Amino acid sequence: MGDKSQVTVGDLLTDLYIAGQAVPAGDGGRFDVLDPATGRVITTVADGTVEDAITAVDAAHAAAGPWAATAPRQRAEILRKAFELMTERAEDVALLISLENGKALPDARGEVAYAAEFFRWYAEEAVRGNGSVVTAPSGANRIVVVHQPVGICVLVTPWNFPAAMATRKIGPALAAGCTVILKPASDTPLTALAMATILADAGVPPGVVNVLPARRSGAVVSAMLHDPRVRKLSFTGSTEVGRVLLGEAADQVLNTSMELGGNAPFVVFADADLDQAVDGAMIAKMRNAGEACTAANRFYVESPVAEEFGRRLAAKMAALTVGPGTEEGTEVGPLVNQEAVDKVDGLVRAAVGEGAKAVIGGVRPDRPGFYYDPTVLVNVRPDSPILREEIFGPVAPIVTFEEEDEAVRLANDTEFGLVAYVYTGDLARGLRVSERLESGMVGLNRGLVSDPAAPFGGVKQSGVGREGGHEGMLDYTEAKYIAVNW
């Protein structure tokens, strides 16, 4: 691509995107977007205000009726075109993600392919908003059920997958006939604005998709959630912020989808194929340098194979190339910002202070940018703080267990329940343990569970609702029951 400090994705937007137009913030404010590899400013982006948020709702409201009345096939063709355009521009989008997010180009390319699939999947689902007709048990009438668009949706997305978390919400919302306002994370607004360009080029009418970067996230989102025209909130982010937004959404009794924090256990039984388990661990742990809600956060390994598993995992982690995400050959890029580095370093230091041993890593590299070395910790106490919260970094703490019930107990000992991973050579045990684990998803002898065709989501304090699959589109509809005689 030549100079990798430059990127062109259609006409790269750095303003707000409202009603099909690039517009400055109402007060002219802008904020810096940083390159995590250097800490330097890439560019500035318009900083949306509360007034801008209401203007975006106005635009979504004006477009809502015509878009809901658009034929499902027409919506499907637009989404299919968005998939094709995103695929054509994949390398530019991947570079843009690497620039503002820091992730290594192979991870960024994987994200773009995954993100584009949501447009293709929901292009196919748009024409399958099936209802039902049955005879009432009494025989007195028919029960007709139709699925109608829920209405204007506020979509709040995180920085760790700035393309995929946007398309995973926009795709089903548009397929169902909803209009949206996307509030992207302030660390990664450029990718979200690039999605707006792709969708506009695909034929999405003005006002159907609006993108509102803003540093004052709380006030901007709150203003939209308290506008009675808004009928849905879909949020991906921390459980802490999710609790606040659920409280705000309650004021207008909004339909909500919440994909919140994770604390994924990775359970390895002694009868597992260790080569497969280590390969799966590398995927589950090191995708996006561990900055993923699905990242393996706690490794529970049966004692007969714990030492060997730790040795093999450390060897794989030590061989990874750390560097700027935009450089070919980099496998682990920087973390997103200095706060992320400080958090990871603090958790590792505390664990080591309690007796854990860093087999590799455990330090910040002496270089500019927001880096942390890949780390494997052994002799981790089962009650260590590093096991209680999301690490969101390239750190694998290993705890040993003696038998199945103990493994299940340790894995379930968390307020979170997004995903879990299990490796065993015994399929019966694998399915039995999978059913016992308190998580919305399980990777059984697999280190990757995400798929646009599957319902993604968690239990306990990891969320409400599902994204992906047919269920994902139903989350953007309301079921209407019509009692009728004929």
ABEGO torsion letter per residue (X at the ends): XEBAABBBBEBBBABBBBGGBBBBBAAGBBBBBBBAAAGBBABBBBBBBAAAAAAAAAAAAAAAAAAAABBAAAAAAAAAAAAAAAAAAAAAAAAAAAAAAGBBAAAAAAAAAAAAAAAAAAAAAAAABBBBBBBBAAGABBBBBBBBBAEBBBBBBBAABAAAAAAAAAAAAAAAGBBBBBBBBAABAAAAAAAAAAAAAAGBBBGABBBBBBABAAAAAAAAAABAABABBBBBEBAAAAAAAAAAAAAAGBBBBBBBBBBBBBBBBAABBAAAAAAAAAAAAABGGGBBAABBABBBBBAAAAAAAAAAAAAAAAABBBEBAABBGBABBBBABAAAAAAAAAAAAAAAAAGBBBABEGBBBBBBEBBBBBBBBBGBBAABAAAABBAGBBBBBBBBBABAAAAAAAAABBABBABBBBBBABAAAAAAAAAABBBABBBBGBABABBAABBBEBBEAAEBEBBEEAAAAAAABBBBBBBBBX
